[in-house]
Amino acid sequence: MAATAAAATALTTLHLSRISFNLPRRHLRTVITASLSTSTTEFNITFAPPKPKPELQKSSSPGSDSEDSSSSELGDQLFIPWIVRDENGNITLRTTPPERFLKAMAHQNTQKKKKKDDKSSASKAKPVAASAEPKYSKAARRFYNERFREPPQRLAKVLAAAGVASRRSSEELIFQGKVTVNGSVCNTPQTRVDPGQDVIYVNGNRLPKKLPPKVYLALNKPKGYICSAGEKETKSVISLFDDFMKSWNKRNPGLPKPRLFTVGRLDVGTTGLIIVTNDGEFANKVSHPSSNLSKEYIATINGAVSKRHLFTISEGTVIEGVHCTPDLVELLPQQPDISRPRLRIVVHEGRNHEVRELVKNAGLQIHALKRVRIGGFRLPSDLALGKHVELTTANLRALGWNS
């Protein structure tokens, strides 16, 4: 009896929901019999055949009465979900859970999830990228824009800076009525405009809001190249910067390409230092005679050079109605690999063909002419012919440009 009671207590809240086996789908009928007369409680579970249809259901065996009674007790269900001990201690079979079980479930508190340790959570937490604070406040940027932002510039100058054409060609486009500002044709090159705010069209193409940055380059000009920005010139100095312009978008994404031109000019047969830029103000200052920037040349002479030749060159000559006198004339020491004599001539006026006219006036013939210095900037000795280098701030100061 004690074993029977223990087995019945263990099965009090046993819930048999569904039993599935690796067999063909069939309805299961669970028949549980308890024998209280024996010392142990035995449960016999057998598999019943599918429930017959109502019209074919007949009692043809002597044990059918017991089966019908059991099925009547259980109703139409083929399994018993709850085996419960009643108040008298007897085991009963019920299709619904006991009331005490439902009450216990109603008053049961839901367990809260355990909080992880702060250390573990801190270690597993993803680092939050700190947003970079703006370098300047909004008020500071507004103060700068109102007081230090570049004022509106002349229309012809803006077109030239944007790379449309030279300043003179830009003025011709304006006079021809091919430039519109904010929807109206503008025929005055002196009109002040701001590319960032004004809508400017040239030949139906809108001018970009952002102007290209200022570019300053030093080129070692080879012989046979013309210092002209014309597209028809097959051997223009600007053609030496084709690779530079092709890689512009990679180095400066989102910025328009600059329009490059030379600062001053060198003859076709003259080699050496020449400045290339897109800054018109810088070009005017460096090339204008009022800047008094000295320019140093190395002239290789055909034939012998005497003191009389040096004296004649130092006295100067008249060029374009103006008497030009060089700052320095010097005969350089002869080098083993160069058989011809070389003269170092320094001038500051920069007249057209000035050095060639000075040497010609002395009765000498120039074999080769090379410019090696402008102002305080000297052509790098390791810069090959046809190659260029970007000028630094110190180089620009050496050229007299402080902006």
C-alpha positions in Angstrom: 0.0 0.0 0.0 2.8 2.4 0.8 4.4 1.8 -2.6 1.0 2.3 -4.3 0.5 5.6 -2.5 4.0 6.8 -3.4 3.4 6.0 -7.1 0.1 7.6 -7.1 1.5 10.8 -5.4 4.3 11.0 -8.0 1.7 10.9 -10.8 -0.6 13.4 -9.3 0.4 16.3 -11.5 1.6 14.2 -14.5 0.5 15.8 -17.8 0.5 13.6 -20.8 0.0 16.0 -23.7 0.9 14.2 -26.9 3.0 11.1 -27.5 4.7 10.8 -30.8 6.7 7.8 -32.0 8.5 7.0 -35.2 5.4 5.1 -36.4 2.6 5.8 -38.8 0.1 8.4 -37.6 -2.5 6.7 -35.5 -4.9 7.7 -32.7 -3.6 6.6 -29.3 -5.8 5.3 -26.6 -4.1 5.1 -23.2 -5.6 2.6 -20.9 -4.3 2.9 -17.3 -5.3 0.4 -14.8 -4.4 0.5 -11.1 -4.5 -2.6 -9.0 -4.7 -1.6 -5.3 -4.9 -5.2 -4.1 -1.3 -6.0 -5.1 1.8 -4.6 -3.4 2.7 -2.5 -6.5 0.9 -0.3 -8.9 1.2 -1.4 -12.5 0.3 0.7 -15.6 -0.3 -1.1 -18.8 -0.1 1.1 -21.8 -1.3 -0.4 -25.0 -1.8 1.0 -28.5 -5.4 0.9 -29.7 -6.4 0.7 -33.4 -7.9 3.8 -35.0 -11.3 4.7 -33.6 -14.0 3.2 -35.9 -16.5 5.4 -37.6 -19.9 5.7 -35.9 -21.8 3.7 -38.4 -19.4 0.8 -38.2 -18.9 0.9 -34.4 -20.4 -2.4 -33.0 -19.8 -4.4 -29.8 -18.7 -7.9 -31.0 -16.6 -9.1 -28.1 -17.2 -9.9 -24.4 -14.8 -7.2 -23.3 -16.5 -4.5 -25.3 -18.7 -3.6 -22.3 -15.6 -2.7 -20.2 -14.1 -0.7 -23.1 -17.4 1.2 -23.7 -17.7 2.0 -20.1 -14.1 3.3 -20.0 -14.7 5.4 -23.1 -18.0 6.7 -21.7 -16.1 7.8 -18.6 -13.5 9.5 -20.7 -15.8 10.9 -23.3 -14.6 11.1 -26.8 -10.9 11.7 -25.8 -8.4 9.0 -26.5 -5.9 10.1 -23.7 -6.2 11.1 -20.0 -4.3 14.3 -19.4 -4.6 14.4 -15.5 -4.3 11.7 -12.8 -5.3 13.2 -9.5 -5.7 12.0 -5.9 -9.1 13.0 -4.5 -10.0 14.1 -1.0 -10.5 10.5 0.1 -7.1 9.5 -1.1 -8.3 7.6 -4.1 -6.7 8.1 -7.6 -9.1 9.6 -10.1 -8.8 10.3 -13.8 -9.7 13.9 -14.9 -9.7 15.8 -18.1 -9.1 19.1 -16.4 -6.3 20.1 -14.0 -7.2 20.3 -10.2 -8.3 23.6 -8.7 -5.3 23.8 -6.3 -3.0 23.6 -9.2 -4.7 26.4 -11.0 -4.7 28.6 -7.9 -1.0 27.9 -7.4 -0.3 28.9 -11.0 -2.3 32.1 -10.5 -0.3 33.2 -7.4 3.0 32.1 -8.8 5.4 35.1 -9.2 7.4 35.3 -12.4 11.1 35.1 -11.9 13.2 38.1 -13.0 16.2 37.6 -15.1 19.5 37.8 -13.2 21.4 40.9 -14.0 24.8 40.4 -15.4 27.8 41.7 -13.6 28.7 45.3 -14.4 32.2 44.2 -15.3 31.1 41.6 -17.8 28.5 43.9 -19.4 31.1 46.7 -19.6 33.6 44.4 -21.3 31.0 43.0 -23.8 29.5 46.4 -24.5 30.4 47.8 -27.9 32.5 51.0 -27.7 30.4 54.0 -28.7 32.2 56.2 -31.2 32.5 59.7 -29.6 31.2 62.3 -32.0 33.9 64.8 -32.8 33.0 68.3 -31.5 33.1 71.0 -34.1 36.3 72.9 -34.2 34.6 76.2 -34.2 31.2 77.2 -32.9 28.4 78.4 -35.1 28.8 82.0 -33.9 32.5 81.9 -34.7 31.9 80.7 -38.2 29.2 83.4 -38.7 31.7 86.0 -37.4 34.3 84.8 -39.9 31.9 84.7 -42.8 30.7 88.2 -42.2 34.1 89.8 -41.7 36.8 87.7 -43.4 35.0 85.9 -46.2 36.2 86.9 -49.6 34.1 89.7 -51.0 32.4 89.5 -54.4 34.8 89.6 -57.3 34.6 90.9 -60.8 32.8 88.6 -63.2 35.8 88.3 -65.7 38.1 87.4 -62.9 35.7 84.7 -61.6 35.4 83.2 -65.0 39.2 83.1 -65.4 39.7 81.6 -62.0 37.1 78.9 -62.8 39.1 77.9 -65.8 36.6 79.1 -68.4 39.2 81.1 -70.4 41.8 83.8 -69.9 40.7 87.1 -68.5 40.7 88.7 -71.9 38.8 85.9 -73.5 36.4 85.9 -70.6 35.7 89.6 -71.2 35.0 88.8 -74.9 32.5 86.2 -73.8 30.8 88.7 -71.6 30.6 91.3 -74.3 29.2 88.8 -76.7 26.3 88.1 -74.3 27.2 84.5 -73.6 27.3 84.9 -69.8 24.2 85.1 -67.6 24.0 86.0 -63.9 20.9 84.9 -62.0 19.0 84.5 -65.2 19.9 87.8 -66.8 22.5 88.4 -69.5 25.4 90.4 -68.1 27.5 92.5 -70.5 29.7 94.2 -67.9 33.0 92.4 -66.9 33.3 94.6 -63.8 30.0 93.2 -62.3 30.7 91.9 -58.8 29.5 88.3 -58.3 29.8 85.6 -55.7 30.0 82.1 -57.2 28.7 80.6 -54.0 25.5 82.5 -54.1 25.0 83.8 -57.7 23.9 81.4 -60.5 26.3 82.0 -63.4 26.0 80.3 -66.8 28.6 80.4 -69.6 27.4 79.1 -73.0 24.6 77.2 -71.3 26.9 75.6 -68.8 26.6 76.5 -65.2 29.7 77.7 -63.4 30.5 75.6 -60.3 29.9 77.1 -56.9 33.3 76.2 -55.7 36.3 77.7 -57.4 39.4 75.6 -57.8 42.1 76.0 -55.3 45.2 78.0 -56.0 48.0 76.0 -57.6 51.7 77.1 -57.7 54.1 74.9 -59.7 57.8 75.3 -60.7 58.7 73.7 -64.1 62.0 72.9 -65.6 61.1 73.8 -69.1 62.8 71.8 -71.9 63.9 73.3 -75.2 61.3 73.5 -78.0 58.2 74.3 -75.9 56.2 77.5 -76.2 54.9 79.3 -73.1 51.3 79.5 -74.3 48.1 78.2 -73.0 46.6 77.9 -76.5 45.0 74.5 -77.2 46.2 74.6 -80.8 49.9 74.5 -79.8 51.1 71.0 -80.0 54.2 71.7 -77.9 52.8 74.0 -75.3 54.3 74.1 -71.8 50.8 73.3 -70.4 50.8 70.0 -72.2 53.6 68.8 -69.8 50.9 68.9 -67.1 48.5 66.4 -68.7 49.2 63.7 -66.1 48.8 66.2 -63.4 45.3 67.2 -64.7 44.3 63.6 -65.2 45.0 62.7 -61.6 43.3 65.9 -60.3 40.0 64.3 -59.5 41.6 61.5 -57.4 43.7 64.0 -55.4 41.0 66.7 -55.1 37.6 65.0 -55.3 34.7 67.4 -55.8 36.8 70.4 -56.9 36.9 71.7 -60.4 40.1 71.5 -62.4 42.2 74.7 -62.4 43.2 76.5 -65.6 47.0 76.7 -65.7 49.1 79.3 -67.3 52.7 80.5 -67.2 54.0 83.4 -65.2 55.9 85.3 -67.8 57.5 83.6 -70.8 60.6 81.9 -72.0 61.8 81.7 -75.5 61.4 78.4 -77.5 65.1 77.8 -77.2 65.4 78.8 -73.5 65.2 76.2 -70.8 65.0 76.3 -67.1 62.8 77.7 -64.4 59.3 78.9 -65.2 56.3 79.3 -62.8 52.9 77.8 -63.7 49.8 78.8 -61.7 46.1 79.6 -61.9 46.4 82.7 -59.6 46.2 85.8 -61.8 47.1 88.2 -59.0 50.2 86.2 -58.2 51.2 86.0 -61.8 50.8 89.8 -62.3 52.9 90.6 -59.2 55.7 88.2 -60.1 56.0 89.1 -63.7 55.4 92.9 -63.4 58.7 95.0 -63.6 57.6 96.9 -60.5 58.3 93.8 -58.4 62.0 94.2 -59.0 62.5 90.4 -58.8 66.0 89.5 -60.1 66.3 86.7 -62.6 69.5 84.7 -63.0 70.5 83.1 -66.3 73.3 80.8 -67.4 74.4 81.6 -71.0 76.6 79.1 -72.8 78.6 81.0 -75.5 80.0 80.0 -78.8 83.6 81.1 -79.0 86.0 82.8 -76.6 84.9 85.5 -74.1 87.2 88.4 -73.2 87.0 91.2 -70.6 85.9 93.6 -73.3 82.8 91.4 -73.9 82.0 91.4 -70.2 82.4 95.2 -70.0 80.1 95.7 -73.0 77.4 93.5 -71.5 77.6 95.2 -68.2 77.0 98.6 -69.9 73.7 97.4 -71.2 71.8 98.2 -74.3 68.5 99.8 -75.5 65.6 97.3 -75.7 62.1 98.5 -76.9 63.2 102.1 -76.4 64.4 101.6 -72.8 68.1 101.3 -71.8 68.4 98.0 -69.9 71.4 97.4 -67.6 72.1 94.0 -66.1 72.7 93.7 -62.3 75.6 91.2 -62.6 77.8 89.7 -65.4 80.2 87.0 -64.4 82.4 84.5 -66.3 82.0 81.2 -64.7 85.0 78.8 -64.2 85.4 76.3 -67.0 84.2 72.7 -66.2 85.9 69.6 -67.5 82.7 68.3 -69.2 81.8 71.6 -70.8 84.1 73.1 -73.4 82.3 76.3 -74.0 82.5 79.3 -71.7 79.5 80.2 -69.6 78.3 83.5 -68.4 76.1 84.2 -65.3 73.9 87.2 -66.1 71.4 88.6 -63.6 68.6 91.1 -64.7 65.6 92.5 -62.9 63.5 94.3 -65.5 62.6 91.2 -67.5 62.3 92.8 -70.9 61.5 90.6 -73.9 64.7 88.8 -75.1 66.7 91.0 -72.7 69.6 88.5 -72.0 69.9 87.6 -75.7 70.0 91.2 -76.7 72.7 92.0 -74.1 74.9 89.2 -75.4 74.2 90.0 -79.0 75.1 93.7 -78.4 78.6 92.5 -77.1 79.3 90.6 -80.4 78.8 87.1 -78.9 76.6 84.2 -79.9 74.5 82.2 -77.4 74.7 78.4 -77.8 72.2 77.7 -74.9 70.4 79.8 -72.3 68.9 78.6 -69.0 67.1 80.4 -66.3 68.0 79.1 -62.8 66.5 81.6 -60.4 63.6 84.0 -59.9 63.8 86.2 -56.8 64.8 84.1 -53.9 63.7 80.8 -55.4 66.3 78.7 -57.2 65.6 75.9 -59.6 66.2 72.5 -57.8 69.3 70.9 -59.2 67.7 67.4 -59.1 64.6 68.5 -61.1 64.8 66.9 -64.5 63.7 68.5 -67.8 59.9 68.5 -68.3 59.3 67.8 -64.6 57.6 70.1 -62.0 57.4 70.5 -58.3 54.8 72.2 -56.1 55.9 75.4 -54.4 55.7 75.6 -50.6 54.8 78.7 -48.6 58.5 79.4 -48.1 59.0 79.3 -51.8 56.2 81.7 -52.4 57.6 84.1 -49.8 60.9 83.9 -51.7 59.1 85.0 -54.8 57.7 88.0 -52.9 54.2 86.6 -52.4 52.9 86.8 -48.9 49.1 86.2 -49.5 
